[in-house]
Amino acid sequence: MPGSCEAAITLTGDLHARPAGSLALLAAKFRSVVELTAGANTADAKSVLAVMGLGATRGQQITVRAAGPDAAEAVTALIGILAEATPVGG
Amino acid sequence: MSDEARVGIVLVSHSAALAEGAADVAGQIGGGSVTIAAAGGTDDGGIGTSIARVRRAVQCAAAGAGVVILPDLGSSVLTVRALLAEEDFADPVALADAPFVEGAVAATVAAAAGGDVKAVLQAAEEARHARKL
C-alpha cells in the first residue's frame, strides 16, 4: 500500500543552487511524489528550479512530504541531505 | 535510474564564453555525471554561431542515450535546425524551446537522474515556467 510520510528540519545554511541540485537528483531516485514546503511556498523536490525558487534560507523550517511506495525512505534521505548539504554556498 | 549512458546536453550560444559559462554552472549543479558540450561563437571566435561547432558538440555529447540541444536565441535556433536538417545522428537529438541558463540546469539535473531524451527535453521546457522570486 502506498503511504505518505512527512518530517521537518531547520536549515543550517541557505538552500542555494548546488544543494538544490543534489536534492533534486536524490529525490528523482524515488518513485514517490516528494514535496518541500518552506513558509507559504511548496515545491516539487524533483525540480531543481522549483527547489531553488523556494528561496529557503538558514534558520527556516523546511517540511519534506512524500506520498507513494517509498515515501518513508524518500523523506529520510531528503532530510539527511538537507542536514548536510545546505551549509555549502553557491 | 540506471547506470546506462546519460543523455548529453549541447549549449549553443552566440558567445563562446556564454556557452562555456552556462555549461560550468549546469555541471556544478548537476553533479558532474553528464556530458555538457558548449558550442559558442563563430569558427573564428567571434560573436555568432557555427554549424561546425554545433556538429562537433553534438558528436561530443552523444553517448548512446541521445542529446538535447539548448540554443540561446535567434540564429542559434536556425543554425541547429540547419544542422538537424542536413545530418542524421546515430543518437536521437532534440531541440529544446527553453530559457538558456535555467533550461541548461534543469536539463542537466534530469539527465543526471537518468532521464531519457523526452524527460530531459520536458525538464528544460518546464523551465519556462519557473519563477525566480
Backbone of each chain as ProteinMPNN parsed JSONL, in Angstrom:
{"seq_chain_A": "MPGSCEAAITLTGDLHARPAGSLALLAAKFRSVVELTAGANTADAKSVLAVMGLGATRGQQITVRAAGPDAAEAVTALIGILAEATPVGG", "coords_chain_A": {"N_chain_A": [[0.846, -1.207, 0.0], [0.655, 2.164, -0.922], [1.964, 4.842, 0.972], [2.041, 7.828, 3.004], [4.368, 10.251, 4.185], [6.011, 12.458, 6.426], [8.35, 14.979, 7.449], [10.224, 17.433, 9.291], [12.798, 19.953, 9.144], [15.173, 22.26, 10.442], [16.902, 24.588, 8.578], [20.436, 24.727, 8.337], [21.914, 26.186, 6.682], [21.783, 28.175, 3.653], [19.504, 27.265, 1.058], [20.919, 26.913, -1.608], [21.958, 26.985, -5.102], [23.649, 24.705, -5.691], [23.189, 22.826, -3.505], [20.453, 22.546, -4.042], [20.499, 21.223, -6.474], [21.706, 18.77, -5.75], [19.74, 17.833, -4.054], [17.477, 17.599, -5.736], [18.375, 15.658, -7.505], [18.654, 13.468, -5.806], [16.011, 13.165, -4.928], [14.834, 12.387, -7.287], [15.386, 9.736, -7.46], [13.457, 8.319, -6.203], [10.24, 6.749, -6.27], [8.033, 7.869, -5.214], [5.894, 10.781, -4.942], [7.379, 13.78, -4.09], [7.489, 16.524, -1.975], [8.571, 19.796, -1.012], [8.141, 22.102, 1.587], [8.436, 25.455, 2.439], [7.806, 27.96, 4.539], [5.239, 29.749, 3.055], [5.475, 28.548, 0.652], [5.49, 25.832, -1.647], [7.269, 23.212, -3.207], [7.985, 20.957, -5.924], [10.123, 18.445, -5.163], [11.699, 17.168, -6.998], [12.247, 18.904, -8.99], [14.748, 20.951, -9.876], [14.754, 23.686, -10.354], [12.407, 24.541, -9.169], [12.96, 23.939, -6.52], [15.09, 25.693, -6.019], [13.653, 28.007, -6.358], [12.167, 28.175, -4.07], [13.599, 29.678, -2.338], [14.697, 29.226, 0.183], [16.15, 29.823, 3.326], [18.843, 29.924, 5.768], [17.999, 28.876, 9.03], [15.348, 28.722, 8.517], [12.396, 26.697, 8.615], [11.973, 23.642, 6.96], [9.672, 21.516, 5.433], [9.473, 18.173, 4.528], [7.59, 16.22, 2.449], [6.27, 13.171, 1.453], [4.605, 10.981, -0.812], [3.707, 7.79, -1.67], [5.08, 4.609, -2.834], [7.649, 4.435, -1.705], [7.784, 6.301, 0.31], [8.609, 6.772, 2.999], [11.355, 6.197, 2.94], [12.179, 8.12, 1.12], [11.693, 10.519, 2.476], [13.42, 10.26, 4.682], [15.903, 10.205, 3.354], [15.965, 12.716, 2.102], [15.76, 14.5, 4.226], [18.169, 13.907, 5.363], [20.002, 14.855, 3.419], [19.365, 17.525, 3.411], [20.204, 18.205, 5.913], [22.932, 17.951, 5.713], [23.795, 19.188, 3.346], [23.206, 21.88, 3.078], [24.929, 23.82, 4.361], [26.804, 24.463, 2.471], [27.641, 26.986, 0.24], [26.538, 28.764, -2.748]], "CA_chain_A": [[0.0, 0.0, 0.0], [1.38, 3.417, -0.87], [1.676, 5.635, 2.149], [2.662, 9.145, 2.971], [5.291, 10.445, 5.286], [6.49, 13.835, 6.434], [9.246, 15.365, 8.536], [10.693, 18.81, 9.131], [14.149, 20.236, 9.615], [15.554, 23.672, 10.367], [18.091, 24.681, 7.735], [21.634, 25.324, 8.932], [22.524, 27.01, 5.634], [20.818, 28.535, 2.617], [19.271, 26.231, 0.033], [21.425, 27.526, -2.836], [21.866, 26.225, -6.346], [24.255, 23.362, -5.656], [22.376, 21.918, -2.678], [19.173, 22.272, -4.717], [20.788, 20.198, -7.478], [21.897, 17.486, -5.06], [18.464, 17.411, -3.502], [16.593, 17.173, -6.825], [18.913, 14.396, -8.012], [18.313, 12.417, -4.845], [14.553, 12.981, -4.945], [14.464, 11.714, -8.534], [15.601, 8.285, -7.338], [12.311, 7.698, -5.542], [9.018, 6.694, -7.079], [7.016, 8.684, -4.558], [5.824, 12.231, -5.14], [8.057, 14.39, -2.944], [7.329, 17.988, -1.957], [9.197, 20.571, 0.057], [7.418, 23.329, 1.935], [9.155, 26.433, 3.256], [6.873, 29.077, 4.703], [3.994, 29.613, 2.293], [5.78, 28.004, -0.674], [5.71, 24.391, -1.782], [7.933, 22.895, -4.477], [8.286, 19.584, -6.291], [11.535, 18.241, -4.806], [12.433, 16.623, -8.15], [12.514, 20.002, -9.924], [15.818, 21.774, -9.305], [14.408, 25.11, -10.417], [11.377, 24.786, -8.156], [13.614, 23.926, -5.198], [15.78, 26.989, -5.902], [12.637, 29.058, -6.286], [11.658, 28.285, -2.696], [14.361, 30.736, -1.675], [14.772, 28.872, 1.602], [17.404, 30.306, 3.911], [19.284, 29.416, 7.065], [17.097, 29.16, 10.139], [13.968, 28.47, 8.114], [11.996, 25.294, 8.706], [11.522, 23.017, 5.703], [8.962, 20.256, 5.621], [9.552, 17.225, 3.413], [6.404, 15.364, 2.455], [6.309, 12.235, 0.334], [3.475, 10.066, -0.922], [3.996, 6.752, -2.661], [5.541, 3.321, -2.315], [8.894, 4.552, -0.939], [7.66, 7.625, 0.932], [9.413, 6.899, 4.222], [12.764, 6.234, 2.537], [12.423, 9.408, 0.462], [11.746, 11.577, 3.499], [14.666, 10.067, 5.434], [17.042, 10.585, 2.519], [15.977, 14.164, 1.843], [16.109, 15.181, 5.478], [19.609, 13.705, 5.51], [20.783, 15.737, 2.544], [19.125, 18.901, 3.87], [21.009, 18.41, 7.119], [24.373, 18.035, 5.435], [24.18, 19.889, 2.117], [22.887, 23.3, 2.992], [25.939, 24.81, 4.728], [27.611, 24.816, 1.308], [27.064, 28.102, -0.506], [26.567, 28.654, -4.209]], "C_chain_A": [[0.874, 1.248, 0.0], [1.001, 4.196, 0.38], [2.224, 7.021, 1.984], [3.449, 9.341, 4.243], [5.731, 11.897, 5.259], [7.385, 14.089, 7.635], [9.742, 16.771, 8.257], [12.098, 18.95, 9.677], [14.369, 21.742, 9.527], [16.874, 23.769, 9.621], [19.25, 25.328, 8.497], [22.403, 26.154, 7.904], [21.46, 27.309, 4.593], [20.704, 27.416, 1.582], [19.615, 26.821, -1.336], [21.366, 26.557, -3.999], [22.438, 24.812, -6.237], [23.514, 22.399, -4.73], [21.04, 21.583, -3.33], [19.362, 21.196, -5.779], [20.947, 18.829, -6.852], [20.567, 16.932, -4.578], [17.53, 16.877, -4.597], [17.052, 15.834, -7.403], [18.548, 13.239, -7.103], [16.813, 12.117, -4.895], [14.101, 12.182, -6.165], [14.63, 10.204, -8.452], [14.392, 7.565, -6.751], [11.081, 7.744, -6.441], [7.938, 7.58, -6.492], [7.022, 10.115, -5.078], [6.437, 12.873, -3.898], [7.946, 15.91, -3.054], [8.094, 18.586, -0.795], [8.324, 21.787, 0.328], [8.304, 24.187, 2.82], [8.263, 27.652, 3.352], [5.603, 28.8, 3.914], [4.214, 28.913, 0.953], [6.018, 26.503, -0.634], [6.294, 24.117, -3.16], [8.031, 21.387, -4.65], [9.785, 19.371, -6.056], [12.359, 17.712, -5.971], [12.757, 17.698, -9.187], [13.541, 20.954, -9.319], [15.444, 23.251, -9.309], [13.345, 25.459, -9.387], [11.995, 24.826, -6.765], [14.372, 25.236, -4.983], [14.787, 28.113, -5.685], [11.994, 29.191, -4.916], [12.356, 29.436, -1.967], [14.528, 30.481, -0.189], [16.149, 29.226, 2.164], [17.636, 29.724, 5.301], [18.313, 29.835, 8.169], [15.633, 28.89, 9.817], [13.645, 26.982, 8.267], [11.492, 24.82, 7.354], [10.818, 21.713, 6.045], [9.093, 19.424, 4.354], [8.348, 16.297, 3.53], [6.464, 14.465, 1.231], [5.073, 11.357, 0.361], [3.78, 9.06, -2.014], [4.625, 5.549, -1.999], [6.813, 3.408, -1.467], [8.945, 5.895, -0.19], [8.576, 7.786, 2.142], [10.893, 7.012, 3.888], [13.1, 7.593, 1.917], [12.564, 10.521, 1.496], [13.04, 11.465, 4.306], [15.869, 10.557, 4.635], [17.111, 12.098, 2.332], [16.274, 14.965, 3.107], [17.614, 15.071, 5.696], [20.406, 14.684, 4.667], [20.552, 17.207, 2.914], [19.986, 19.21, 5.093], [22.478, 18.629, 6.766], [24.712, 18.983, 4.298], [24.06, 21.399, 2.22], [23.955, 24.251, 3.523], [26.811, 25.249, 3.553], [26.923, 25.943, 0.553], [27.025, 27.817, -1.984], [25.279, 28.166, -4.762]], "O_chain_A": [[1.756, 1.374, 0.85], [-0.16, 4.201, 0.79], [2.804, 7.356, 0.951], [3.215, 8.672, 5.249], [5.816, 12.502, 4.191], [7.205, 13.495, 8.698], [9.688, 17.244, 7.121], [12.536, 18.189, 10.54], [13.822, 22.412, 8.651], [17.849, 23.111, 9.984], [19.079, 26.326, 9.198], [23.428, 26.754, 8.228], [20.361, 26.758, 4.645], [21.675, 26.722, 1.278], [18.732, 27.179, -2.116], [20.807, 25.465, -3.901], [21.796, 23.842, -6.638], [23.236, 21.266, -5.124], [20.544, 20.465, -3.189], [18.488, 20.349, -5.968], [20.4, 17.843, -7.345], [20.299, 15.734, -4.674], [16.877, 15.848, -4.421], [16.232, 14.983, -7.747], [18.179, 12.161, -7.57], [16.402, 10.956, -4.902], [13.14, 11.415, -6.108], [14.082, 9.471, -9.275], [14.315, 6.337, -6.798], [10.912, 8.652, -7.254], [7.022, 7.997, -7.202], [8.032, 10.597, -5.59], [6.053, 12.542, -2.776], [8.267, 16.5, -4.086], [8.245, 17.97, 0.26], [7.829, 22.423, -0.602], [8.851, 23.718, 3.818], [7.995, 28.308, 2.346], [4.97, 27.757, 4.077], [3.263, 28.702, 0.2], [6.654, 25.976, 0.279], [5.874, 24.709, -4.155], [8.143, 20.637, -3.68], [10.616, 20.037, -6.674], [13.587, 17.793, -5.945], [13.465, 17.429, -10.157], [13.244, 21.676, -8.367], [15.777, 23.983, -8.377], [13.372, 26.54, -8.799], [11.606, 25.642, -5.929], [14.311, 25.823, -3.903], [15.042, 29.051, -4.929], [11.349, 30.199, -4.625], [11.774, 30.08, -1.094], [14.504, 31.417, 0.611], [17.177, 28.956, 1.542], [16.751, 29.123, 5.91], [17.87, 30.982, 8.233], [14.786, 28.834, 10.708], [14.506, 26.123, 8.074], [10.701, 25.492, 6.692], [11.308, 20.914, 6.842], [8.855, 19.911, 3.248], [8.119, 15.674, 4.567], [6.681, 14.932, 0.113], [4.556, 11.028, 1.429], [4.076, 9.432, -3.15], [4.702, 5.464, -0.773], [7.039, 2.558, -0.606], [9.995, 6.528, -0.077], [9.239, 8.812, 2.293], [11.607, 7.823, 4.477], [14.173, 8.146, 2.16], [13.456, 11.363, 1.394], [13.684, 12.477, 4.582], [16.744, 11.238, 5.168], [18.189, 12.688, 2.396], [16.959, 15.986, 3.057], [18.256, 16.016, 6.155], [21.375, 15.275, 5.144], [21.445, 18.037, 2.747], [20.438, 20.34, 5.277], [23.18, 19.391, 7.431], [25.811, 19.538, 4.276], [24.756, 22.122, 1.507], [23.91, 25.429, 3.167], [27.48, 26.28, 3.624], [25.732, 25.851, 0.258], [27.434, 26.743, -2.427], [25.144, 28.02, -5.977]]}, "seq_chain_B": "MSDEARVGIVLVSHSAALAEGAADVAGQIGGGSVTIAAAGGTDDGGIGTSIARVRRAVQCAAAGAGVVILPDLGSSVLTVRALLAEEDFADPVALADAPFVEGAVAATVAAAAGGDVKAVLQAAEEARHARKL", "coords_chain_B": {"N_chain_B": [[16.154, 5.058, -12.614], [19.325, 4.328, -13.858], [22.447, 2.693, -14.627], [23.186, 3.171, -17.141], [24.178, 4.902, -20.203], [24.076, 8.482, -20.073], [21.817, 11.033, -21.165], [23.155, 13.491, -23.298], [24.033, 17.0, -23.169], [23.826, 19.876, -25.193], [24.935, 23.134, -25.488], [24.165, 25.969, -27.196], [25.357, 28.999, -28.192], [25.61, 32.502, -29.105], [27.931, 33.424, -28.108], [31.064, 32.186, -27.173], [32.013, 32.295, -24.577], [29.68, 32.6, -23.103], [28.311, 30.181, -23.637], [30.147, 28.34, -22.588], [30.294, 29.188, -19.931], [27.653, 28.808, -19.037], [27.583, 26.065, -19.27], [29.44, 25.375, -17.31], [28.119, 26.208, -14.958], [25.767, 24.635, -15.025], [26.938, 22.119, -14.906], [28.119, 22.104, -12.374], [25.855, 22.25, -10.695], [24.506, 20.016, -11.47], [26.041, 17.892, -10.699], [28.062, 16.666, -12.163], [27.977, 14.288, -13.685], [27.112, 14.278, -16.254], [27.624, 14.748, -19.752], [28.278, 17.862, -20.989], [28.296, 19.835, -23.694], [29.723, 22.697, -25.078], [28.869, 24.996, -27.577], [29.757, 27.708, -28.792], [29.889, 30.884, -30.439], [31.507, 31.987, -33.526], [33.349, 30.304, -36.197], [35.79, 31.596, -36.255], [35.96, 32.566, -33.733], [34.407, 34.778, -33.146], [31.391, 36.725, -32.35], [28.496, 34.961, -32.83], [27.099, 32.118, -34.591], [28.099, 28.732, -35.286], [27.797, 26.181, -37.521], [29.542, 24.056, -37.737], [30.765, 23.98, -35.236], [28.563, 23.343, -33.652], [27.949, 20.834, -34.658], [30.221, 19.361, -33.891], [29.935, 19.537, -31.137], [27.567, 18.119, -30.687], [28.392, 15.597, -31.478], [30.267, 15.163, -29.511], [28.7, 15.122, -27.192], [27.044, 12.978, -27.533], [26.328, 9.865, -26.315], [25.042, 7.595, -26.738], [22.573, 7.617, -25.517], [21.192, 9.751, -26.396], [20.706, 13.271, -27.239], [20.143, 16.534, -26.023], [19.59, 19.714, -27.222], [20.177, 23.062, -26.392], [19.474, 26.18, -27.542], [20.611, 29.645, -27.501], [19.365, 32.125, -28.585], [17.625, 33.471, -31.47], [19.665, 33.268, -34.278], [21.0, 31.066, -33.355], [19.074, 29.115, -33.052], [18.321, 28.764, -35.707], [20.704, 27.815, -36.8], [21.023, 25.356, -35.492], [18.744, 24.062, -36.415], [19.327, 23.936, -39.138], [21.521, 22.237, -39.112], [20.352, 19.865, -38.099], [18.649, 19.3, -40.16], [20.327, 18.606, -42.211], [21.847, 16.502, -41.397], [22.006, 13.161, -40.182], [22.099, 11.971, -37.047], [23.391, 9.277, -35.053], [22.404, 9.046, -32.483], [19.268, 9.89, -30.899], [18.24, 13.243, -31.306], [17.209, 16.217, -29.819], [15.694, 19.447, -29.946], [15.473, 22.031, -27.697], [12.98, 24.265, -26.533], [13.542, 26.619, -24.578], [14.443, 28.666, -21.698], [17.832, 29.792, -21.523], [19.872, 29.483, -19.414], [18.43, 28.528, -17.138], [17.126, 26.395, -18.367], [19.317, 24.852, -19.134], [20.338, 24.073, -16.648], [18.134, 22.663, -15.526], [17.798, 20.647, -17.442], [20.243, 19.321, -17.255], [20.202, 18.291, -14.647], [18.013, 16.582, -14.9], [19.023, 14.808, -16.798], [21.178, 13.763, -15.372], [19.804, 12.382, -13.472], [19.046, 10.211, -14.855], [17.139, 10.422, -16.799], [15.368, 9.987, -19.959], [15.614, 11.172, -23.42], [13.162, 12.431, -23.873], [12.276, 13.046, -21.28], [14.315, 14.734, -20.42], [14.147, 16.803, -22.246], [11.598, 17.718, -21.594], [12.022, 18.605, -18.966], [13.759, 20.736, -19.458], [12.079, 22.419, -20.937], [10.052, 22.95, -19.163], [11.273, 24.779, -17.604], [10.61, 27.226, -18.54], [8.513, 28.085, -17.048], [9.397, 28.45, -14.519], [9.734, 30.324, -11.597], [11.789, 32.949, -10.388], [11.603, 34.505, -8.172]], "CA_chain_B": [[17.594, 5.37, -12.53], [20.135, 3.198, -14.295], [23.858, 3.027, -14.812], [23.44, 3.29, -18.57], [24.643, 6.223, -20.67], [23.207, 9.624, -19.823], [21.555, 11.968, -22.257], [24.11, 14.589, -23.331], [23.465, 18.336, -23.334], [24.604, 20.796, -26.018], [24.542, 24.532, -25.292], [24.544, 26.738, -28.387], [25.226, 30.433, -27.929], [26.372, 33.419, -29.959], [29.198, 33.72, -27.44], [31.738, 31.01, -26.62], [32.099, 32.441, -23.124], [28.343, 32.357, -22.535], [28.035, 28.741, -23.713], [31.018, 27.619, -21.641], [29.9, 29.569, -18.572], [26.402, 28.116, -18.704], [27.943, 24.649, -19.095], [30.083, 25.256, -15.997], [27.095, 26.333, -13.909], [24.901, 23.454, -15.058], [27.735, 20.969, -14.467], [28.265, 22.195, -10.912], [24.585, 21.958, -10.02], [24.069, 18.675, -11.852], [26.84, 16.873, -10.051], [29.217, 16.272, -12.952], [27.911, 12.985, -14.351], [26.525, 14.45, -17.586], [28.467, 15.476, -20.709], [27.684, 19.115, -21.47], [29.208, 20.364, -24.711], [29.432, 24.094, -25.409], [29.107, 25.38, -28.971], [29.501, 29.143, -28.838], [30.711, 31.731, -31.297], [31.757, 31.604, -34.918], [34.562, 29.492, -36.383], [36.987, 32.392, -35.934], [35.906, 33.028, -32.343], [33.592, 35.983, -32.987], [30.021, 36.556, -31.872], [27.672, 34.359, -33.877], [27.018, 30.673, -34.39], [28.834, 27.954, -36.271], [27.214, 24.851, -37.681], [30.611, 23.076, -37.49], [30.928, 23.856, -33.777], [27.408, 22.627, -33.101], [28.098, 19.424, -35.053], [31.235, 18.736, -33.018], [29.391, 19.45, -29.777], [26.604, 17.007, -30.663], [29.192, 14.354, -31.514], [30.907, 15.044, -28.194], [27.713, 14.85, -26.126], [26.297, 11.749, -27.816], [26.925, 8.675, -25.69], [24.141, 6.476, -26.987], [21.253, 7.821, -24.913], [20.541, 10.896, -27.014], [21.249, 14.605, -26.984], [19.198, 17.652, -26.019], [20.292, 20.952, -27.581], [19.54, 24.314, -25.979], [20.024, 27.363, -28.21], [20.303, 30.841, -26.721], [18.282, 32.85, -29.251], [17.83, 33.914, -32.853], [20.301, 32.405, -35.274], [21.366, 29.779, -32.747], [17.99, 28.182, -33.376], [18.392, 28.482, -37.146], [21.894, 27.002, -37.043], [20.73, 23.986, -35.035], [17.763, 23.477, -37.342], [20.026, 23.638, -40.395], [22.331, 21.037, -38.877], [19.49, 18.683, -37.955], [18.057, 19.018, -41.472], [21.303, 18.071, -43.173], [22.638, 15.397, -40.863], [21.352, 12.17, -39.334], [22.968, 11.464, -35.987], [23.001, 7.943, -34.574], [21.596, 9.277, -31.286], [18.153, 10.831, -31.039], [18.641, 14.608, -30.957], [16.032, 17.07, -29.672], [15.962, 20.877, -29.78], [14.605, 22.492, -26.603], [12.478, 25.647, -26.524], [13.67, 26.835, -23.133], [15.418, 29.687, -21.299], [19.147, 29.173, -21.714], [20.555, 29.06, -18.175], [17.53, 27.678, -16.344], [16.904, 25.169, -19.126], [20.533, 24.041, -19.066], [20.411, 23.488, -15.298], [17.063, 21.669, -15.357], [18.076, 19.518, -18.334], [21.395, 18.579, -16.742], [19.764, 17.511, -13.481], [17.155, 15.49, -15.394], [19.902, 13.818, -17.437], [21.951, 13.103, -14.312], [18.892, 11.471, -12.774], [18.81, 9.045, -15.706], [16.003, 10.643, -17.691], [15.597, 9.818, -21.394], [15.566, 12.442, -24.165], [11.853, 13.063, -23.677], [12.234, 13.594, -19.918], [15.273, 15.845, -20.33], [13.536, 17.888, -23.029], [10.474, 18.248, -20.813], [12.579, 19.364, -17.835], [14.268, 22.005, -19.998], [10.987, 23.292, -21.387], [9.316, 23.392, -17.968], [11.996, 25.912, -17.027], [9.93, 28.46, -18.967], [7.504, 28.491, -16.056], [9.998, 28.546, -13.178], [9.878, 31.698, -11.101], [12.997, 33.173, -9.59], [11.278, 35.235, -6.934]], "C_chain_B": [[18.393, 4.149, -12.937], [21.574, 3.657, -14.428], [24.207, 3.168, -16.289], [23.855, 4.715, -18.923], [23.6, 7.294, -20.381], [22.941, 10.368, -21.131], [22.581, 13.096, -22.165], [23.413, 15.918, -23.607], [24.402, 19.161, -24.226], [24.051, 22.207, -25.836], [25.078, 25.354, -26.453], [24.296, 28.219, -28.112], [25.977, 31.234, -28.984], [27.77, 33.667, -29.405], [29.797, 32.444, -26.869], [31.775, 31.084, -25.098], [30.754, 32.162, -22.458], [28.029, 30.861, -22.528], [28.864, 27.979, -22.679], [30.656, 27.941, -20.198], [28.625, 28.867, -18.145], [26.668, 26.631, -18.475], [28.597, 24.426, -17.729], [29.058, 25.268, -14.87], [26.237, 25.069, -13.861], [25.659, 22.221, -14.56], [27.909, 20.947, -12.964], [26.982, 21.76, -10.215], [24.169, 20.522, -10.28], [24.958, 17.56, -11.352], [27.917, 16.238, -10.907], [29.125, 14.956, -13.692], [27.393, 13.06, -15.781], [27.519, 15.179, -18.489], [27.703, 16.694, -21.214], [28.687, 19.722, -22.433], [28.771, 21.773, -25.083], [29.787, 24.354, -26.861], [28.772, 26.86, -29.095], [30.419, 29.842, -29.812], [30.876, 31.18, -32.7], [33.062, 30.814, -35.011], [35.833, 30.267, -36.057], [36.894, 33.053, -34.562], [35.097, 34.293, -32.128], [32.214, 35.673, -32.427], [29.154, 36.086, -33.03], [27.606, 32.867, -33.628], [27.671, 29.956, -35.563], [28.249, 26.556, -36.34], [28.271, 23.782, -37.406], [30.819, 22.881, -35.989], [29.76, 23.093, -33.149], [27.515, 21.134, -33.431], [29.097, 18.713, -34.133], [30.702, 18.561, -31.591], [28.395, 18.297, -29.659], [27.365, 15.681, -30.658], [29.843, 14.097, -30.158], [29.924, 14.578, -27.135], [27.006, 13.513, -26.319], [27.02, 10.544, -27.229], [26.01, 7.468, -25.859], [22.734, 6.672, -26.466], [20.51, 9.002, -25.524], [21.14, 12.21, -26.556], [20.1, 15.603, -26.971], [19.998, 18.926, -26.225], [19.491, 22.153, -27.084], [20.221, 25.475, -26.709], [19.758, 28.609, -27.369], [19.175, 31.635, -27.378], [18.631, 33.094, -30.709], [18.528, 32.892, -33.725], [20.864, 31.123, -34.675], [20.339, 28.713, -33.12], [18.09, 27.771, -34.842], [19.579, 27.576, -37.466], [21.651, 25.551, -36.642], [19.759, 23.315, -35.998], [18.429, 23.092, -38.662], [20.854, 22.364, -40.247], [21.456, 19.788, -38.838], [18.857, 18.303, -39.291], [19.046, 18.333, -42.397], [22.02, 16.828, -42.669], [21.778, 14.462, -40.014], [22.352, 11.671, -38.313], [22.468, 10.097, -35.546], [22.109, 8.068, -33.348], [20.354, 10.093, -31.635], [18.58, 12.21, -30.533], [17.392, 15.472, -30.907], [16.464, 18.501, -29.407], [14.96, 21.434, -28.761], [14.24, 23.962, -26.762], [12.424, 26.082, -25.06], [14.589, 28.02, -22.85], [16.793, 29.04, -21.153], [19.753, 28.644, -20.414], [19.674, 28.11, -17.37], [17.296, 26.339, -17.042], [18.114, 24.25, -19.056], [20.644, 23.339, -17.714], [19.372, 22.379, -15.143], [17.329, 20.437, -16.214], [19.221, 18.67, -17.787], [21.001, 17.723, -15.545], [18.886, 16.339, -13.932], [17.993, 14.403, -16.054], [20.696, 13.049, -16.388], [21.095, 12.102, -13.549], [18.532, 10.263, -13.623], [17.633, 9.196, -16.65], [16.364, 10.399, -19.153], [15.445, 11.172, -22.096], [14.249, 13.175, -23.913], [11.784, 13.737, -22.304], [13.15, 14.804, -19.779], [14.729, 17.06, -21.078], [12.408, 18.55, -22.227], [10.973, 19.084, -19.632], [13.078, 20.724, -18.301], [13.111, 22.943, -20.309], [10.115, 23.75, -20.224], [9.997, 24.581, -17.305], [11.395, 27.245, -17.468], [9.013, 28.993, -17.879], [8.096, 28.683, -14.665], [10.171, 30.009, -12.785], [11.147, 31.804, -10.29], [12.671, 33.763, -8.246], [10.04, 34.63, -6.276]], "O_chain_B": [[18.166, 3.054, -12.422], [21.878, 4.847, -14.352], [25.38, 3.273, -16.649], [23.882, 5.606, -18.074], [22.397, 7.041, -20.438], [23.741, 10.329, -22.066], [22.848, 13.603, -21.075], [22.337, 15.954, -24.205], [25.618, 19.146, -24.039], [22.856, 22.446, -26.007], [26.287, 25.429, -26.671], [23.171, 28.633, -27.836], [26.863, 30.716, -29.665], [28.678, 34.066, -30.135], [29.118, 31.7, -26.16], [31.594, 30.079, -24.412], [30.695, 31.563, -21.383], [27.538, 30.332, -21.53], [28.359, 27.093, -21.989], [30.705, 27.064, -19.335], [28.525, 28.386, -17.016], [26.061, 26.011, -17.602], [28.344, 23.417, -17.071], [29.117, 24.453, -13.949], [26.007, 24.505, -12.791], [25.087, 21.376, -13.871], [27.854, 19.884, -12.346], [27.022, 20.99, -9.256], [23.556, 19.88, -9.427], [24.651, 16.387, -11.566], [28.628, 15.351, -10.433], [30.117, 14.53, -14.286], [27.249, 12.036, -16.447], [28.182, 16.119, -18.051], [26.623, 16.572, -21.792], [29.797, 20.082, -22.04], [27.598, 22.016, -25.368], [30.866, 23.984, -27.325], [27.653, 27.227, -29.455], [31.573, 29.453, -29.993], [30.449, 30.07, -33.015], [33.786, 30.675, -34.025], [36.833, 29.685, -35.636], [37.646, 33.979, -34.258], [35.098, 34.835, -31.023], [31.903, 34.534, -32.077], [29.087, 36.731, -34.075], [28.012, 32.397, -32.565], [27.78, 30.49, -36.667], [28.21, 25.835, -35.343], [27.942, 22.711, -36.895], [31.025, 21.76, -35.525], [29.951, 22.298, -32.229], [27.213, 20.281, -32.597], [28.844, 17.605, -33.661], [30.986, 17.563, -30.929], [28.379, 17.584, -28.655], [27.017, 14.759, -29.92], [29.955, 12.953, -29.718], [30.255, 13.749, -26.286], [26.432, 12.973, -25.373], [28.157, 10.24, -27.589], [26.189, 6.445, -25.198], [21.803, 5.993, -26.901], [19.342, 9.235, -25.213], [21.954, 12.268, -25.634], [19.195, 15.532, -27.802], [20.959, 19.193, -25.504], [18.287, 22.252, -27.32], [21.411, 25.721, -26.512], [18.793, 28.641, -26.606], [18.117, 31.799, -26.769], [19.78, 32.942, -31.125], [18.039, 31.775, -33.894], [21.175, 30.186, -35.411], [20.68, 27.579, -33.456], [17.963, 26.594, -35.182], [19.475, 26.679, -38.302], [22.028, 24.629, -37.365], [19.927, 22.149, -36.353], [18.127, 22.044, -39.234], [20.883, 21.522, -41.145], [21.775, 18.778, -39.465], [18.562, 17.133, -39.533], [18.65, 17.563, -43.272], [22.727, 16.168, -43.431], [20.937, 14.907, -39.233], [23.339, 11.023, -38.664], [21.28, 9.794, -35.648], [21.166, 7.293, -33.182], [20.384, 10.899, -32.565], [19.197, 12.332, -29.475], [16.597, 15.466, -31.847], [17.466, 18.747, -28.735], [13.749, 21.319, -28.945], [15.088, 24.794, -27.086], [11.401, 25.935, -24.391], [15.434, 28.349, -23.683], [16.911, 27.894, -20.719], [20.108, 27.468, -20.335], [20.109, 27.029, -16.971], [17.271, 25.288, -16.402], [17.976, 23.033, -18.936], [20.999, 22.162, -17.641], [19.693, 21.284, -14.684], [17.112, 19.311, -15.767], [19.173, 17.442, -17.851], [21.415, 16.569, -15.437], [19.005, 15.233, -13.405], [17.712, 13.215, -15.894], [20.87, 11.835, -16.497], [21.598, 11.099, -13.042], [17.797, 9.384, -13.173], [17.174, 8.216, -17.238], [17.515, 10.577, -19.551], [15.181, 12.188, -21.452], [14.231, 14.396, -23.759], [11.295, 14.859, -22.181], [12.811, 15.778, -19.107], [14.834, 18.194, -20.61], [12.285, 19.774, -22.192], [10.417, 20.14, -19.333], [12.857, 21.738, -17.639], [13.161, 24.129, -19.979], [9.506, 24.817, -20.287], [9.371, 25.308, -16.533], [11.642, 28.276, -16.842], [8.764, 30.196, -17.794], [7.378, 29.041, -13.731], [10.69, 30.818, -13.554], [11.534, 30.868, -9.591], [13.395, 33.539, -7.275], [9.606, 35.103, -5.226]]}, "name": "protein", "num_of_chains": 2, "seq": "MPGSCEAAITLTGDLHARPAGSLALLAAKFRSVVELTAGANTADAKSVLAVMGLGATRGQQITVRAAGPDAAEAVTALIGILAEATPVGGMSDEARVGIVLVSHSAALAEGAADVAGQIGGGSVTIAAAGGTDDGGIGTSIARVRRAVQCAAAGAGVVILPDLGSSVLTVRALLAEEDFADPVALADAPFVEGAVAATVAAAAGGDVKAVLQAAEEARHARKL"}
